[in-house]
Amino acid sequence: MQEILTAVTYLVVWLICQRAIGIESGLTTLLISLAAAFSVYVLYAVMNYQMRKRKGEFRE
């Protein structure tokens, strides 16, 4: 699920940069899209960790 959400985020942000905002630089679009996808990946991982921690699946 996490990887699918990351891939969809990448594509959506790429399209937003190209169509809605009108950024013509491929490198800029690539960097913005990758940053957004990486952010979603990390946020999902943190939320998953916190949920599992609340359930008591981790010992500290």
Order of alpha helices (4+ residues) and beta strands (2+ residues): alpha-alpha
